[in-house]
Amino acid sequence: MRTDARHNRVRILLAARQLCVHEGPDVPLEEIASRAGVGIAMLYRRFPSRAALIRAVAVDVMEAL
């Protein structure tokens, strides 16, 4: 994975984690993309569904533990 793509992925996961904690898992994906500083198309390129994004956030948290 390219460095910029990896950086975008990390920003998306961080934004998703923060927003899901404060607003719940139904937070609009557009809001997650905006908080991460990427477009919605970039979010969908990395995570094709809400379930894929939530799963990636869970894996990221588990790996950090």
C-alpha positions as CSV (number, residue, x, y, z in Angstrom):
1,M,0.0,0.0,0.0
2,R,1.3,3.5,-0.9
3,T,2.2,5.8,1.9
4,D,-0.6,8.3,1.2
5,A,-3.1,5.5,0.9
6,R,-2.0,4.1,4.3
7,H,-2.2,7.6,5.8
8,N,-5.7,8.0,4.5
9,R,-6.7,4.6,5.9
10,V,-5.4,5.5,9.3
11,R,-7.2,8.9,9.3
12,I,-10.5,7.2,8.3
13,L,-10.2,4.6,11.0
14,L,-9.4,7.2,13.7
15,A,-12.3,9.4,12.6
16,A,-14.6,6.4,12.5
17,R,-13.6,5.3,16.0
18,Q,-14.0,8.8,17.5
19,L,-17.4,9.4,15.9
20,C,-18.8,5.9,16.6
21,V,-17.9,6.3,20.3
22,H,-19.6,9.7,20.6
23,E,-22.5,9.3,18.1
24,G,-22.9,5.6,17.7
25,P,-22.3,3.2,14.8
26,D,-25.0,4.9,12.6
27,V,-23.0,8.1,12.2
28,P,-23.2,9.2,8.6
29,L,-20.3,8.0,6.5
30,E,-20.0,11.4,5.0
31,E,-19.3,12.8,8.4
32,I,-16.6,10.3,9.0
33,A,-15.0,11.1,5.6
34,S,-15.2,14.8,6.4
35,R,-13.6,14.4,9.8
36,A,-10.8,12.3,8.2
37,G,-10.2,15.0,5.6
38,V,-11.0,12.7,2.7
39,G,-13.8,12.5,0.2
40,I,-16.6,10.0,0.5
41,A,-15.3,8.2,-2.6
42,M,-12.0,7.6,-0.9
43,L,-13.8,6.1,2.1
44,Y,-15.8,3.8,-0.1
45,R,-12.6,2.8,-2.0
46,R,-11.0,1.6,1.3
47,F,-14.2,0.3,3.0
48,P,-17.0,-0.7,0.5
49,S,-19.6,-0.9,3.3
50,R,-20.4,0.4,6.8
51,A,-19.9,-3.2,8.0
52,A,-16.4,-3.3,6.5
53,L,-15.5,0.0,8.2
54,I,-16.8,-1.0,11.6
55,R,-15.0,-4.4,11.3
56,A,-11.8,-2.6,10.4
57,V,-12.2,-0.2,13.4
58,A,-12.7,-3.2,15.7
59,V,-9.6,-5.0,14.3
60,D,-7.6,-1.8,14.7
61,V,-8.6,-1.4,18.3
62,M,-7.9,-5.1,19.1
63,E,-4.5,-4.9,17.4
64,A,-3.7,-1.8,19.5
65,L,-4.5,-3.7,22.7
